[in-house]
């Protein structure tokens, strides 16, 4: 199984799940073409998305590929639907939030939590924030040649931190924007001293979440930042080509 990053949609498994979901829905869920995106969004909003969520979240659901987990199939469906700007029912958003605990990396958990908190659910598309396999390979190659793009962390995220609404700027700081225990959002949240990514209201909230967080908490020396670009990737690429 190929894995090129810590985020969602950064493994062969996730790509296989996305392919299976395209077959299940009869739609191109990964399209960047606006016309195709509109067609898919309209059909999903017509009841197809709710139907597929109900089917996948049912205890009797069997993924098309035997080693895929039912919960992860639901999460990938949710992220793909957000990428299209489809409307997700509140009960399904709540179910996705519960599934956060089963994601195996802190990056994936924060990508999901951030999307569930900030997705506008009004037709505005969500940018997931993960690099494709080709983008990750290009980044590693540039880093080896000491030509890393100044807006590129050189790892699994591409200009967009933990994800963001298409009509808003990416978030620079790679940490949770809310308490991972109670969901409270405030300025004085306490940061996990080990991973520097999870934040909590206080030691009580941190203790309440520890049984879940300890599975993905690993030592990080400092807070991680994703530089926010001042212009587009295409402009940056053109500038590098001229140099």
ABEGO torsion letter per residue (X at the ends): XBBABABBGABAAAAAAAAAAAAAAGBBAABABAAAAAAAAAAAAAGAAAAAAAAAABAABBBABAABBAAAAAAAAAAAAAAAGBBBBAAAAAAAAAAAAABABAAAAAAAAAAAAABAGAGBBBBAGBBBAAAAAAAAAAAAAGABBAABAGBABBGAEAEBBAABBBBABBBBABBAAAGBBBAABBBBAAAGABBBABAAAAAAAAAAAAAABBBBABBBBBBBBABBAAAAAAAAAAX
